[in-house]
């Protein structure tokens, strides 16, 4: 039984505080496995004792049991299986619904991310060289966003190699850069080393993540974009929309620079034609 089903089955037994805990876990399943009872209590504005009671009322032996269940539900294979299974019957209507859900996830971005956080990110990015960092599928998005930043006159590069190969990219960091990091779950060793390198060079990091609970405390700005329905294969539509918005906002912060970059691009295109 999935968590949302457990909450529905036991809702009448829960106190208002316990409902807050349950709803927080349902809304933020990616990060529950990384938070202690105390951290879950802080996030849901309750107490650690309330968190423990809630978990047990939902039918789990304890937090470890809940985390094990989440690990199964949110595994890459499990999420892909759920996504495909949802499209097997009546595929046309299912595809339409999936598109609608993605559009809804994009629609709530201003509230989810927060205007203040977006404004802070634009201010940090506006006057610096931007290094977009993403691993796996997010690496392609990093390449795309770096290209978009260069189009408006902001020098930008993409990074995101894994293992020792990442050292070459980290070594190229320089004072005055800004890192835009796409990292949604528990920090990998690459992310941990990146934050150390950024701190040594006094480079601010803007992190796109599930929320404030999954980022390094050294992060300058958190943009909690999320990745869609946690039961299905991750969607990067919200990430792309937020990055596009940042590019346009940074361009608007210095129209002359953007216009000059566009003029150079048009001239070179004419020459190449």
C-alpha positions as CSV (number, residue, x, y, z in Angstrom):
1,X,0.0,0.0,0.0
2,X,1.4,3.4,-1.0
3,X,1.7,6.2,1.5
4,X,-1.2,8.2,0.1
5,X,-3.4,5.2,0.4
6,X,-2.3,4.6,4.0
7,X,-3.0,8.3,4.9
8,X,-6.5,8.0,3.4
9,X,-7.2,4.8,5.3
10,X,-6.0,6.2,8.7
11,X,-6.8,9.8,8.3
12,X,-9.7,9.7,10.8
13,X,-7.3,8.4,13.5
14,X,-4.8,11.2,13.1
15,X,-4.7,14.4,15.0
16,X,-4.3,17.8,13.2
17,X,-0.5,17.8,13.9
18,X,-0.2,14.2,12.7
19,X,-2.1,15.1,9.5
20,X,0.5,17.8,8.9
21,X,3.3,15.3,9.3
22,X,1.5,12.8,7.0
23,X,0.8,15.4,4.3
24,X,4.4,16.7,4.4
25,X,5.7,13.2,3.8
26,X,3.2,12.6,1.0
27,X,4.1,15.9,-0.7
28,X,7.9,15.4,-0.2
29,X,8.6,11.7,-0.6
30,X,12.0,12.2,-2.2
31,X,13.5,13.7,0.9
32,X,11.8,11.7,3.7
33,X,14.4,9.1,3.5
34,X,17.1,11.6,4.2
35,X,15.6,13.4,7.3
36,X,15.7,12.4,10.9
37,X,12.5,12.5,13.1
38,X,13.7,15.9,14.4
39,X,14.2,17.3,10.9
40,X,10.8,16.0,9.8
41,X,9.3,17.7,12.9
42,X,10.9,21.0,12.0
43,X,9.7,20.8,8.4
44,X,6.1,19.9,9.4
45,X,6.1,22.3,12.4
46,X,5.4,19.6,14.9
47,X,7.6,17.5,17.3
48,X,9.7,14.4,16.8
49,X,7.3,12.5,19.1
50,X,4.5,13.5,16.8
51,X,6.5,12.3,13.8
52,X,7.1,8.9,15.4
53,X,3.4,8.5,16.4
54,X,2.3,9.4,12.9
55,X,4.6,6.9,11.3
56,X,3.3,4.1,13.6
57,X,-0.4,5.1,13.1
58,X,0.2,4.7,9.4
59,X,1.1,1.1,9.9
60,X,4.9,1.3,9.8
61,X,7.1,-0.2,12.5
62,X,9.2,3.0,12.5
63,X,11.0,5.4,10.3
64,X,13.4,2.8,9.0
65,X,10.4,0.7,7.8
66,X,8.9,3.8,6.2
67,X,12.1,4.6,4.4
68,X,12.4,1.1,3.1
69,X,8.9,1.3,1.7
70,X,9.7,4.7,0.1
71,X,12.9,3.3,-1.4
72,X,10.9,0.6,-3.2
73,X,8.2,3.0,-4.4
74,X,10.7,5.7,-5.6
75,X,13.3,3.4,-7.1
76,X,14.1,4.3,-10.7
77,X,12.8,1.0,-12.0
78,X,9.6,1.2,-9.9
79,X,8.8,4.8,-11.1
80,X,9.4,3.9,-14.7
81,X,7.2,0.8,-14.3
82,X,4.4,2.9,-12.8
83,X,4.8,5.4,-15.6
84,X,4.5,2.8,-18.3
85,X,1.7,0.9,-16.6
86,X,-0.3,4.2,-16.5
87,X,0.0,4.4,-20.3
88,X,-0.8,0.8,-21.2
89,X,-4.6,1.2,-21.1
90,X,-6.3,4.0,-23.0
91,X,-2.9,5.4,-24.0
92,X,-4.3,8.5,-25.7
93,X,-6.2,9.7,-22.7
94,X,-3.3,8.7,-20.4
95,X,-0.8,10.7,-22.5
96,X,-3.1,13.7,-22.4
97,X,-3.4,13.4,-18.6
98,X,0.3,13.1,-18.2
99,X,0.8,16.3,-20.3
100,X,-1.9,18.0,-18.1
101,X,-0.1,16.9,-14.9
102,X,3.2,18.3,-16.3
103,X,1.5,21.6,-17.1
104,X,0.0,21.7,-13.6
105,X,3.5,21.2,-12.1
106,X,4.8,24.1,-14.2
107,X,1.8,26.2,-13.2
108,X,2.5,26.1,-9.5
109,X,6.2,26.9,-9.9
110,X,5.9,30.6,-8.9
111,X,4.4,29.6,-5.6
112,X,6.5,26.5,-5.1
113,X,9.9,28.2,-5.9
114,X,9.0,31.6,-4.4
115,X,9.4,35.0,-5.9
116,X,12.1,36.0,-3.4
117,X,14.3,33.0,-4.3
118,X,13.9,33.7,-8.0
119,X,14.8,37.3,-7.5
120,X,17.9,36.3,-5.4
121,X,19.0,33.9,-8.1
122,X,18.7,36.5,-10.8
123,X,20.7,39.0,-8.8
124,X,23.5,36.4,-8.1
125,X,23.7,35.3,-11.8
126,X,23.4,38.7,-13.5
127,X,27.0,39.8,-13.3
128,X,29.0,36.5,-13.4
129,X,30.1,33.6,-15.6
130,X,27.6,30.8,-15.1
131,X,28.6,27.2,-14.7
132,X,25.6,24.9,-15.2
133,X,26.1,21.5,-13.4
134,X,23.9,18.5,-13.9
135,X,24.5,14.7,-14.0
136,X,22.7,12.0,-15.9
137,X,19.7,13.5,-17.9
138,X,20.3,16.9,-16.2
139,X,23.7,17.2,-18.1
140,X,21.8,17.7,-21.4
141,X,19.7,20.3,-19.7
142,X,22.9,22.0,-18.4
143,X,24.2,22.1,-22.0
144,X,20.9,23.6,-23.2
145,X,20.8,26.2,-20.5
146,X,24.5,27.2,-21.0
147,X,23.7,27.7,-24.7
148,X,20.7,29.9,-23.8
149,X,22.8,32.1,-21.4
150,X,25.5,32.6,-24.0
151,X,22.8,33.8,-26.5
152,X,22.0,36.7,-24.2
153,X,25.6,37.7,-23.7
154,X,26.4,35.8,-20.4
155,X,29.3,33.5,-20.7
156,X,28.3,30.0,-19.6
157,X,29.6,26.5,-19.6
158,X,28.1,23.1,-18.7
159,X,29.7,20.5,-16.4
160,X,28.6,17.3,-14.7
161,X,31.0,14.4,-15.3
162,X,31.0,11.6,-12.7
163,X,33.9,10.3,-10.6
164,X,37.5,11.4,-11.1
165,X,36.6,13.0,-14.5
166,X,34.7,15.7,-12.6
167,X,38.1,17.0,-11.2
168,X,39.0,18.5,-14.6
169,X,35.7,20.5,-14.6
170,X,36.1,21.6,-10.9
171,X,39.7,22.7,-11.5
172,X,38.4,25.2,-14.1
173,X,36.3,27.0,-11.6
174,X,37.5,30.5,-10.9
175,X,36.7,33.4,-8.6
176,X,33.8,35.4,-10.0
177,X,31.9,32.4,-11.3
178,X,28.4,31.3,-10.3
179,X,27.4,27.7,-10.1
180,X,23.8,26.7,-11.0
181,X,23.5,23.1,-9.7
182,X,20.8,20.6,-10.6
183,X,20.7,18.1,-7.7
184,X,17.5,16.8,-6.3
185,X,18.2,14.0,-3.9
186,X,20.9,13.2,-1.3
187,X,24.2,14.8,-2.2
188,X,26.6,12.6,-4.2
189,X,30.3,12.7,-3.6
190,X,30.6,14.9,-6.7
191,X,28.2,17.4,-5.2
192,X,29.9,17.4,-1.8
193,X,33.3,18.1,-3.5
194,X,31.7,20.8,-5.7
195,X,30.5,22.7,-2.6
196,X,34.0,22.4,-1.1
197,X,35.6,23.8,-4.2
198,X,33.0,26.6,-4.5
199,X,33.5,27.6,-0.9
200,X,37.3,27.7,-1.3
201,X,36.9,30.1,-4.2
202,X,34.0,32.1,-2.7
203,X,31.7,31.0,-5.6
204,X,28.0,31.1,-4.8
205,X,25.9,28.1,-5.7
206,X,22.3,28.3,-6.8
207,X,20.8,24.8,-6.4
208,X,17.7,23.5,-8.2
209,X,16.3,20.7,-5.9
210,X,13.2,19.2,-4.4
211,X,13.3,21.8,-1.7
212,X,15.3,23.4,1.1
213,X,15.6,20.1,3.0
214,X,17.9,18.4,0.4
215,X,20.5,21.0,-0.1
216,X,23.9,21.8,1.4
217,X,23.8,24.6,4.0
218,X,26.4,26.4,2.0
219,X,23.9,26.9,-0.9
220,X,23.4,30.6,-1.7
221,X,19.9,30.2,-3.2
222,X,17.5,27.2,-3.2
223,X,15.0,26.8,-6.1
224,X,12.7,24.0,-5.1
225,X,11.5,23.1,-8.6
226,X,10.7,19.4,-8.0
227,X,10.4,16.8,-10.7
228,X,6.7,16.1,-11.0
229,X,4.6,13.2,-9.6
230,X,6.9,11.3,-7.3
231,X,5.3,8.0,-8.2
232,X,6.2,8.3,-11.9
233,X,9.4,8.7,-13.9
234,X,11.0,12.1,-13.1
235,X,9.9,15.0,-15.2
236,X,12.4,17.8,-15.9
237,X,9.8,20.1,-17.4
238,X,9.7,22.4,-14.3
239,X,13.5,22.6,-14.3
240,X,13.6,23.7,-18.0
241,X,10.9,26.3,-17.4
242,X,12.7,27.8,-14.4
243,X,16.1,27.9,-16.2
244,X,14.5,29.5,-19.2
245,X,12.9,32.1,-16.9
246,X,16.2,32.8,-15.3
247,X,17.9,33.3,-18.7
248,X,15.2,35.8,-19.7
249,X,15.3,37.6,-16.4
250,X,19.1,37.9,-16.5
251,X,18.8,39.2,-20.1
252,X,16.3,41.8,-19.0
253,X,18.6,42.9,-16.2
254,X,21.1,44.2,-18.8
255,X,19.3,44.9,-22.1
256,X,22.3,46.5,-23.7
257,X,24.4,43.4,-23.2
258,X,21.7,41.2,-24.6
259,X,21.2,43.4,-27.6
260,X,24.9,43.5,-28.3
261,X,25.1,39.7,-28.1
262,X,22.2,39.4,-30.5
263,X,23.8,41.8,-32.9
264,X,27.0,39.8,-33.0
265,X,25.1,36.6,-33.5
266,X,23.1,38.0,-36.4
267,X,26.3,39.4,-38.1
268,X,28.1,36.0,-37.8
269,X,25.0,34.2,-39.1
270,X,25.0,36.5,-42.1
271,X,28.6,35.8,-42.8
272,X,28.0,32.0,-42.5
273,X,25.1,32.2,-44.9
